[in-house]
């Protein structure tokens, strides 16, 4: 079987439109949330298609000259979270979006467990997935996550292989929607005829689809969904379900 999974970070307002489109296409996905930051509103400054700087609303001045172009970076408020994400996998992204490689192991565990507790209370389910804020991981953060019962943790680098890595505590993405060759890569996945299970994790921040540039917009998101949805040989599910299914067939 082939498994195609969307993986989104930060719990942003754009996720509502993303979920509307995913539901139309009968696709699963995973959303990595920071439970201590629900409802926080900022602007995100970008150069080209790269979001590089978050600015608090109080400091944002539309008229001030800047080389950056700005879009909203609004996190969904707590009272809407369960409604928005039910039916999808929610995973941890730390309580406060911290770079774990700069934290002691104890602080890593605190950040992850705080997020897990809150999310599992809200969704009445165990939280076992994770995405590293800023994509940063090391041996100590991996150990900390394992102690928290995390079974997979996404990093920011990408792989050309469709074979699920054996160490899922450093899970690479297969593609970022903004990668130049993303459509070729997805087509190669669709055309591939391997005997083994295959895995394609595609990453995005919801705000990127609001850039409305040629390379980053909701039409592109829909086009990617159209390519892979509704096929007998591709299961479009949550990241956690894809990994569990592949690990089970490898046993
Ligand atoms: Zn993030």
py3Dmol code that shows the C-alpha trace and the ligand (Angstrom):
import py3Dmol

protein = """\
ATOM      1  CA  UNK A   1       0.000   0.000   0.000  1.00  0.00           C
ATOM      2  CA  UNK A   2       1.013   3.611  -0.479  1.00  0.00           C
ATOM      3  CA  UNK A   3       0.347   6.103   2.310  1.00  0.00           C
ATOM      4  CA  UNK A   4       0.083   9.820   1.618  1.00  0.00           C
ATOM      5  CA  UNK A   5      -0.174  12.109   4.617  1.00  0.00           C
ATOM      6  CA  UNK A   6      -0.454  15.865   5.099  1.00  0.00           C
ATOM      7  CA  UNK A   7       1.293  17.312   8.154  1.00  0.00           C
ATOM      8  CA  UNK A   8       0.565  20.894   9.273  1.00  0.00           C
ATOM      9  CA  UNK A   9       2.090  22.971  12.059  1.00  0.00           C
ATOM     10  CA  UNK A  10       0.976  25.616  14.539  1.00  0.00           C
ATOM     11  CA  UNK A  11      -2.862  25.375  14.584  1.00  0.00           C
ATOM     12  CA  UNK A  12      -3.660  28.326  12.326  1.00  0.00           C
ATOM     13  CA  UNK A  13      -6.919  29.853  11.052  1.00  0.00           C
ATOM     14  CA  UNK A  14      -6.134  28.621   7.507  1.00  0.00           C
ATOM     15  CA  UNK A  15      -6.468  25.064   8.830  1.00  0.00           C
ATOM     16  CA  UNK A  16     -10.259  25.545   8.663  1.00  0.00           C
ATOM     17  CA  UNK A  17     -10.162  25.958   4.879  1.00  0.00           C
ATOM     18  CA  UNK A  18      -7.590  23.169   4.616  1.00  0.00           C
ATOM     19  CA  UNK A  19      -9.910  20.844   6.549  1.00  0.00           C
ATOM     20  CA  UNK A  20     -12.887  21.804   4.392  1.00  0.00           C
ATOM     21  CA  UNK A  21     -10.924  20.728   1.302  1.00  0.00           C
ATOM     22  CA  UNK A  22      -9.529  17.603   2.960  1.00  0.00           C
ATOM     23  CA  UNK A  23     -13.062  16.517   3.899  1.00  0.00           C
ATOM     24  CA  UNK A  24     -14.281  17.017   0.318  1.00  0.00           C
ATOM     25  CA  UNK A  25     -11.475  14.732  -0.784  1.00  0.00           C
ATOM     26  CA  UNK A  26     -11.968  12.229   2.036  1.00  0.00           C
ATOM     27  CA  UNK A  27      -8.360  12.678   3.172  1.00  0.00           C
ATOM     28  CA  UNK A  28      -6.870  12.380   6.639  1.00  0.00           C
ATOM     29  CA  UNK A  29      -4.160  14.667   7.984  1.00  0.00           C
ATOM     30  CA  UNK A  30      -2.202  15.523  11.098  1.00  0.00           C
ATOM     31  CA  UNK A  31      -2.095  18.904  12.827  1.00  0.00           C
ATOM     32  CA  UNK A  32       0.723  19.738  15.243  1.00  0.00           C
ATOM     33  CA  UNK A  33      -0.557  22.075  17.957  1.00  0.00           C
ATOM     34  CA  UNK A  34       0.898  24.309  20.695  1.00  0.00           C
ATOM     35  CA  UNK A  35      -1.748  24.190  23.407  1.00  0.00           C
ATOM     36  CA  UNK A  36      -0.420  27.147  25.432  1.00  0.00           C
ATOM     37  CA  UNK A  37      -0.648  29.455  22.407  1.00  0.00           C
ATOM     38  CA  UNK A  38      -4.248  28.924  21.274  1.00  0.00           C
ATOM     39  CA  UNK A  39      -5.805  32.159  20.011  1.00  0.00           C
ATOM     40  CA  UNK A  40      -2.510  34.097  19.746  1.00  0.00           C
ATOM     41  CA  UNK A  41      -2.504  36.532  16.842  1.00  0.00           C
ATOM     42  CA  UNK A  42       0.592  37.727  15.006  1.00  0.00           C
ATOM     43  CA  UNK A  43       1.647  38.731  11.517  1.00  0.00           C
ATOM     44  CA  UNK A  44       4.132  36.681   9.572  1.00  0.00           C
ATOM     45  CA  UNK A  45       6.662  38.485   7.402  1.00  0.00           C
ATOM     46  CA  UNK A  46       7.926  36.723   4.311  1.00  0.00           C
ATOM     47  CA  UNK A  47      10.524  37.136   1.626  1.00  0.00           C
ATOM     48  CA  UNK A  48       9.341  35.416  -1.526  1.00  0.00           C
ATOM     49  CA  UNK A  49       7.572  32.287  -0.292  1.00  0.00           C
ATOM     50  CA  UNK A  50       9.554  31.940   2.886  1.00  0.00           C
ATOM     51  CA  UNK A  51       7.921  33.026   6.138  1.00  0.00           C
ATOM     52  CA  UNK A  52      10.791  34.363   8.209  1.00  0.00           C
ATOM     53  CA  UNK A  53       9.554  36.624  10.993  1.00  0.00           C
ATOM     54  CA  UNK A  54       6.549  36.669  13.321  1.00  0.00           C
ATOM     55  CA  UNK A  55       5.525  40.119  14.524  1.00  0.00           C
ATOM     56  CA  UNK A  56       3.046  40.734  17.370  1.00  0.00           C
ATOM     57  CA  UNK A  57      -0.022  42.719  16.247  1.00  0.00           C
ATOM     58  CA  UNK A  58       0.845  45.595  18.627  1.00  0.00           C
ATOM     59  CA  UNK A  59       4.167  46.077  16.839  1.00  0.00           C
ATOM     60  CA  UNK A  60       2.870  45.648  13.329  1.00  0.00           C
ATOM     61  CA  UNK A  61       2.508  48.805  11.300  1.00  0.00           C
ATOM     62  CA  UNK A  62       1.229  48.317   7.767  1.00  0.00           C
ATOM     63  CA  UNK A  63       2.502  51.676   6.608  1.00  0.00           C
ATOM     64  CA  UNK A  64       6.041  51.298   7.827  1.00  0.00           C
ATOM     65  CA  UNK A  65       8.446  50.534   5.012  1.00  0.00           C
ATOM     66  CA  UNK A  66       9.617  46.957   5.082  1.00  0.00           C
ATOM     67  CA  UNK A  67      11.243  44.573   2.652  1.00  0.00           C
ATOM     68  CA  UNK A  68       8.951  41.919   4.027  1.00  0.00           C
ATOM     69  CA  UNK A  69       5.436  41.176   2.855  1.00  0.00           C
ATOM     70  CA  UNK A  70       3.006  40.261   5.612  1.00  0.00           C
ATOM     71  CA  UNK A  71       0.199  37.724   6.067  1.00  0.00           C
ATOM     72  CA  UNK A  72      -1.771  36.814   9.176  1.00  0.00           C
ATOM     73  CA  UNK A  73      -0.468  34.223  11.621  1.00  0.00           C
ATOM     74  CA  UNK A  74      -3.606  33.741  13.696  1.00  0.00           C
ATOM     75  CA  UNK A  75      -3.874  30.680  15.881  1.00  0.00           C
ATOM     76  CA  UNK A  76      -7.315  29.156  16.371  1.00  0.00           C
ATOM     77  CA  UNK A  77      -8.862  30.014  19.783  1.00  0.00           C
ATOM     78  CA  UNK A  78      -9.172  27.272  22.379  1.00  0.00           C
ATOM     79  CA  UNK A  79     -12.979  27.144  22.328  1.00  0.00           C
ATOM     80  CA  UNK A  80     -12.959  26.219  18.614  1.00  0.00           C
ATOM     81  CA  UNK A  81     -10.099  23.722  18.623  1.00  0.00           C
ATOM     82  CA  UNK A  82     -12.033  20.507  19.260  1.00  0.00           C
ATOM     83  CA  UNK A  83     -14.707  21.348  16.688  1.00  0.00           C
ATOM     84  CA  UNK A  84     -12.175  22.248  14.017  1.00  0.00           C
ATOM     85  CA  UNK A  85      -9.838  19.282  14.392  1.00  0.00           C
ATOM     86  CA  UNK A  86     -12.108  16.403  15.377  1.00  0.00           C
ATOM     87  CA  UNK A  87     -11.769  13.528  12.950  1.00  0.00           C
ATOM     88  CA  UNK A  88      -8.098  14.378  12.323  1.00  0.00           C
ATOM     89  CA  UNK A  89      -4.950  13.501  14.222  1.00  0.00           C
ATOM     90  CA  UNK A  90      -3.683  16.171  16.570  1.00  0.00           C
ATOM     91  CA  UNK A  91      -0.053  15.864  17.587  1.00  0.00           C
ATOM     92  CA  UNK A  92       2.221  17.809  19.892  1.00  0.00           C
ATOM     93  CA  UNK A  93       4.440  20.683  18.776  1.00  0.00           C
ATOM     94  CA  UNK A  94       5.393  21.549  22.414  1.00  0.00           C
ATOM     95  CA  UNK A  95       3.153  23.662  24.666  1.00  0.00           C
ATOM     96  CA  UNK A  96       4.867  26.934  23.771  1.00  0.00           C
ATOM     97  CA  UNK A  97       6.663  26.340  20.455  1.00  0.00           C
ATOM     98  CA  UNK A  98      10.126  26.095  21.967  1.00  0.00           C
ATOM     99  CA  UNK A  99      13.337  24.974  20.311  1.00  0.00           C
ATOM    100  CA  UNK A 100      13.918  21.798  22.315  1.00  0.00           C
ATOM    101  CA  UNK A 101      17.605  21.623  21.429  1.00  0.00           C
ATOM    102  CA  UNK A 102      18.112  24.687  23.640  1.00  0.00           C
ATOM    103  CA  UNK A 103      16.307  23.090  26.618  1.00  0.00           C
ATOM    104  CA  UNK A 104      17.446  20.717  29.322  1.00  0.00           C
ATOM    105  CA  UNK A 105      15.966  17.234  29.099  1.00  0.00           C
ATOM    106  CA  UNK A 106      13.672  18.053  32.033  1.00  0.00           C
ATOM    107  CA  UNK A 107      12.376  21.163  30.276  1.00  0.00           C
ATOM    108  CA  UNK A 108      11.832  19.151  27.064  1.00  0.00           C
ATOM    109  CA  UNK A 109       9.751  16.647  28.986  1.00  0.00           C
ATOM    110  CA  UNK A 110       7.792  19.434  30.686  1.00  0.00           C
ATOM    111  CA  UNK A 111       7.033  21.173  27.361  1.00  0.00           C
ATOM    112  CA  UNK A 112       5.886  17.962  25.697  1.00  0.00           C
ATOM    113  CA  UNK A 113       3.907  16.521  28.593  1.00  0.00           C
ATOM    114  CA  UNK A 114       2.124  19.815  29.217  1.00  0.00           C
ATOM    115  CA  UNK A 115       1.009  19.833  25.572  1.00  0.00           C
ATOM    116  CA  UNK A 116       0.097  16.122  25.584  1.00  0.00           C
ATOM    117  CA  UNK A 117      -1.971  16.448  28.762  1.00  0.00           C
ATOM    118  CA  UNK A 118      -3.937  19.404  27.503  1.00  0.00           C
ATOM    119  CA  UNK A 119      -4.550  17.947  24.035  1.00  0.00           C
ATOM    120  CA  UNK A 120      -5.466  14.498  25.295  1.00  0.00           C
ATOM    121  CA  UNK A 121      -7.905  16.006  27.784  1.00  0.00           C
ATOM    122  CA  UNK A 122      -9.503  18.061  24.995  1.00  0.00           C
ATOM    123  CA  UNK A 123      -9.664  15.255  22.421  1.00  0.00           C
ATOM    124  CA  UNK A 124     -10.039  12.305  24.806  1.00  0.00           C
ATOM    125  CA  UNK A 125      -7.261  10.420  23.096  1.00  0.00           C
ATOM    126  CA  UNK A 126      -3.582   9.663  23.627  1.00  0.00           C
ATOM    127  CA  UNK A 127      -1.160  12.041  21.897  1.00  0.00           C
ATOM    128  CA  UNK A 128       1.749  10.081  20.452  1.00  0.00           C
ATOM    129  CA  UNK A 129       2.796  12.160  17.423  1.00  0.00           C
ATOM    130  CA  UNK A 130       5.140  15.122  17.440  1.00  0.00           C
ATOM    131  CA  UNK A 131       6.732  17.756  15.201  1.00  0.00           C
ATOM    132  CA  UNK A 132       9.895  19.562  16.350  1.00  0.00           C
ATOM    133  CA  UNK A 133       9.471  23.351  16.485  1.00  0.00           C
ATOM    134  CA  UNK A 134      11.964  24.843  13.999  1.00  0.00           C
ATOM    135  CA  UNK A 135      12.662  21.250  12.963  1.00  0.00           C
ATOM    136  CA  UNK A 136      15.438  21.019  15.554  1.00  0.00           C
ATOM    137  CA  UNK A 137      16.268  17.711  17.225  1.00  0.00           C
ATOM    138  CA  UNK A 138      19.233  15.949  18.813  1.00  0.00           C
ATOM    139  CA  UNK A 139      19.953  12.767  20.784  1.00  0.00           C
ATOM    140  CA  UNK A 140      18.757  14.277  24.059  1.00  0.00           C
ATOM    141  CA  UNK A 141      15.445  15.607  22.666  1.00  0.00           C
ATOM    142  CA  UNK A 142      14.780  12.212  21.114  1.00  0.00           C
ATOM    143  CA  UNK A 143      15.304  10.515  24.474  1.00  0.00           C
ATOM    144  CA  UNK A 144      13.010  13.026  26.181  1.00  0.00           C
ATOM    145  CA  UNK A 145      10.256  12.448  23.606  1.00  0.00           C
ATOM    146  CA  UNK A 146      10.500   8.683  23.990  1.00  0.00           C
ATOM    147  CA  UNK A 147      10.047   9.079  27.743  1.00  0.00           C
ATOM    148  CA  UNK A 148       6.851  11.013  26.999  1.00  0.00           C
ATOM    149  CA  UNK A 149       5.475   8.122  24.938  1.00  0.00           C
ATOM    150  CA  UNK A 150       5.933   9.854  21.589  1.00  0.00           C
ATOM    151  CA  UNK A 151       6.198   7.294  18.770  1.00  0.00           C
ATOM    152  CA  UNK A 152       7.152   9.544  15.862  1.00  0.00           C
ATOM    153  CA  UNK A 153       8.619  13.043  15.570  1.00  0.00           C
ATOM    154  CA  UNK A 154       8.885  15.027  12.339  1.00  0.00           C
ATOM    155  CA  UNK A 155      11.985  17.028  11.480  1.00  0.00           C
ATOM    156  CA  UNK A 156      12.425  19.650   8.750  1.00  0.00           C
ATOM    157  CA  UNK A 157      14.768  17.969   6.297  1.00  0.00           C
ATOM    158  CA  UNK A 158      13.337  16.018   3.414  1.00  0.00           C
ATOM    159  CA  UNK A 159      14.057  12.717   1.728  1.00  0.00           C
ATOM    160  CA  UNK A 160      13.659  11.525  -1.863  1.00  0.00           C
ATOM    161  CA  UNK A 161      12.886   8.005  -0.713  1.00  0.00           C
ATOM    162  CA  UNK A 162       9.326   6.692  -0.309  1.00  0.00           C
ATOM    163  CA  UNK A 163      10.498   4.111   2.214  1.00  0.00           C
ATOM    164  CA  UNK A 164       9.486   4.929   5.800  1.00  0.00           C
ATOM    165  CA  UNK A 165      12.634   5.492   7.894  1.00  0.00           C
ATOM    166  CA  UNK A 166      13.278   2.923  10.615  1.00  0.00           C
ATOM    167  CA  UNK A 167      13.935   5.639  13.234  1.00  0.00           C
ATOM    168  CA  UNK A 168      10.618   7.485  13.289  1.00  0.00           C
ATOM    169  CA  UNK A 169      11.850   9.748  16.110  1.00  0.00           C
ATOM    170  CA  UNK A 170      13.595  11.680  13.337  1.00  0.00           C
ATOM    171  CA  UNK A 171      10.977  11.455  10.641  1.00  0.00           C
ATOM    172  CA  UNK A 172      11.867  13.446   7.530  1.00  0.00           C
ATOM    173  CA  UNK A 173       9.214  14.931   5.305  1.00  0.00           C
ATOM    174  CA  UNK A 174       9.054  13.612   1.746  1.00  0.00           C
ATOM    175  CA  UNK A 175       8.163  17.024   0.454  1.00  0.00           C
ATOM    176  CA  UNK A 176       7.278  20.571   1.420  1.00  0.00           C
ATOM    177  CA  UNK A 177       4.547  21.935  -0.848  1.00  0.00           C
ATOM    178  CA  UNK A 178       6.891  24.808  -1.749  1.00  0.00           C
ATOM    179  CA  UNK A 179       9.681  22.598  -3.053  1.00  0.00           C
ATOM    180  CA  UNK A 180      10.258  23.311  -6.719  1.00  0.00           C
ATOM    181  CA  UNK A 181       9.910  19.697  -7.809  1.00  0.00           C
ATOM    182  CA  UNK A 182       6.918  18.853  -5.614  1.00  0.00           C
ATOM    183  CA  UNK A 183       4.568  17.902  -8.456  1.00  0.00           C
ATOM    184  CA  UNK A 184       7.196  15.655 -10.095  1.00  0.00           C
ATOM    185  CA  UNK A 185       7.852  14.036  -6.745  1.00  0.00           C
ATOM    186  CA  UNK A 186       4.159  13.329  -6.162  1.00  0.00           C
ATOM    187  CA  UNK A 187       3.821  12.002  -9.714  1.00  0.00           C
ATOM    188  CA  UNK A 188       6.802   9.701  -9.126  1.00  0.00           C
ATOM    189  CA  UNK A 189       5.036   8.433  -5.984  1.00  0.00           C
ATOM    190  CA  UNK A 190       1.805   7.825  -7.906  1.00  0.00           C
ATOM    191  CA  UNK A 191       3.655   5.983 -10.689  1.00  0.00           C
ATOM    192  CA  UNK A 192       5.852   3.923  -8.405  1.00  0.00           C
ATOM    193  CA  UNK A 193       5.100   0.198  -8.288  1.00  0.00           C
ATOM    194  CA  UNK A 194       7.013  -1.097  -5.304  1.00  0.00           C
ATOM    195  CA  UNK A 195       6.289  -4.387  -3.525  1.00  0.00           C
ATOM    196  CA  UNK A 196       6.978  -2.629  -0.224  1.00  0.00           C
ATOM    197  CA  UNK A 197       4.710  -0.157   1.550  1.00  0.00           C
ATOM    198  CA  UNK A 198       5.495   3.406   0.534  1.00  0.00           C
ATOM    199  CA  UNK A 199       5.147   6.644   2.470  1.00  0.00           C
ATOM    200  CA  UNK A 200       4.801  10.289   1.414  1.00  0.00           C
ATOM    201  CA  UNK A 201       4.641  12.986   4.078  1.00  0.00           C
ATOM    202  CA  UNK A 202       3.915  16.458   2.778  1.00  0.00           C
ATOM    203  CA  UNK A 203       4.377  19.448   5.033  1.00  0.00           C
ATOM    204  CA  UNK A 204       2.881  22.940   5.069  1.00  0.00           C
ATOM    205  CA  UNK A 205       2.072  25.862   7.331  1.00  0.00           C
ATOM    206  CA  UNK A 206      -1.512  26.949   6.696  1.00  0.00           C
ATOM    207  CA  UNK A 207      -0.447  30.588   6.407  1.00  0.00           C
ATOM    208  CA  UNK A 208       1.640  29.785   3.347  1.00  0.00           C
ATOM    209  CA  UNK A 209      -1.511  29.188   1.264  1.00  0.00           C
ATOM    210  CA  UNK A 210      -2.571  32.746   2.126  1.00  0.00           C
ATOM    211  CA  UNK A 211       0.536  34.196   0.466  1.00  0.00           C
ATOM    212  CA  UNK A 212      -1.406  33.980  -2.793  1.00  0.00           C
ATOM    213  CA  UNK A 213       1.753  33.866  -4.826  1.00  0.00           C
ATOM    214  CA  UNK A 214       2.172  31.731  -7.933  1.00  0.00           C
ATOM    215  CA  UNK A 215       3.926  29.066  -5.873  1.00  0.00           C
ATOM    216  CA  UNK A 216       1.851  29.230  -2.687  1.00  0.00           C
ATOM    217  CA  UNK A 217      -1.930  29.381  -2.702  1.00  0.00           C
ATOM    218  CA  UNK A 218      -5.013  27.298  -1.976  1.00  0.00           C
ATOM    219  CA  UNK A 219      -5.371  26.277  -5.647  1.00  0.00           C
ATOM    220  CA  UNK A 220      -2.045  24.519  -5.391  1.00  0.00           C
ATOM    221  CA  UNK A 221      -3.189  22.750  -2.235  1.00  0.00           C
ATOM    222  CA  UNK A 222      -6.347  21.576  -4.049  1.00  0.00           C
ATOM    223  CA  UNK A 223      -4.317  20.425  -7.046  1.00  0.00           C
ATOM    224  CA  UNK A 224      -2.104  18.269  -4.836  1.00  0.00           C
ATOM    225  CA  UNK A 225      -5.172  16.781  -3.117  1.00  0.00           C
ATOM    226  CA  UNK A 226      -6.727  16.050  -6.545  1.00  0.00           C
ATOM    227  CA  UNK A 227      -3.632  14.163  -7.657  1.00  0.00           C
ATOM    228  CA  UNK A 228      -3.661  11.646  -4.809  1.00  0.00           C
ATOM    229  CA  UNK A 229      -7.255  11.464  -3.499  1.00  0.00           C
ATOM    230  CA  UNK A 230      -9.739   8.789  -4.463  1.00  0.00           C
ATOM    231  CA  UNK A 231      -7.242   6.190  -5.692  1.00  0.00           C
ATOM    232  CA  UNK A 232      -7.439   2.524  -4.638  1.00  0.00           C
ATOM    233  CA  UNK A 233      -3.685   2.209  -4.233  1.00  0.00           C
ATOM    234  CA  UNK A 234      -3.112   5.329  -2.108  1.00  0.00           C
ATOM    235  CA  UNK A 235      -4.387   5.656   1.446  1.00  0.00           C
ATOM    236  CA  UNK A 236      -4.621   9.352   2.358  1.00  0.00           C
ATOM    237  CA  UNK A 237      -4.590   9.195   6.147  1.00  0.00           C
ATOM    238  CA  UNK A 238      -3.113  10.740   9.267  1.00  0.00           C
ATOM    239  CA  UNK A 239       0.633  10.541   9.789  1.00  0.00           C
ATOM    240  CA  UNK A 240       0.164   8.372  12.880  1.00  0.00           C
ATOM    241  CA  UNK A 241      -2.109   5.893  11.077  1.00  0.00           C
ATOM    242  CA  UNK A 242       0.266   5.611   8.113  1.00  0.00           C
ATOM    243  CA  UNK A 243       3.246   4.879  10.354  1.00  0.00           C
ATOM    244  CA  UNK A 244       1.316   2.352  12.457  1.00  0.00           C
ATOM    245  CA  UNK A 245       0.097   0.528   9.346  1.00  0.00           C
ATOM    246  CA  UNK A 246       3.575   0.321   7.810  1.00  0.00           C
ATOM    247  CA  UNK A 247       5.193  -0.776  11.071  1.00  0.00           C
ATOM    248  CA  UNK A 248       2.548  -3.507  11.466  1.00  0.00           C
ATOM    249  CA  UNK A 249       3.203  -4.991   8.033  1.00  0.00           C
ATOM    250  CA  UNK A 250       6.963  -4.978   8.743  1.00  0.00           C
ATOM    251  CA  UNK A 251       6.572  -7.093  11.883  1.00  0.00           C
TER     252      UNK A 251
END
"""
ligand_1 = """\
1
ZN
Zn 5.855 25.543 14.282
"""
view = py3Dmol.view(width=600, height=400)
view.addModel(protein, "pdb")
view.setStyle({"model": 0}, {"cartoon": {"style": "trace"}})
view.addModel(ligand_1, "xyz")
view.setStyle({"model": 1}, {"stick": {}})
view.zoomTo()
view.show()
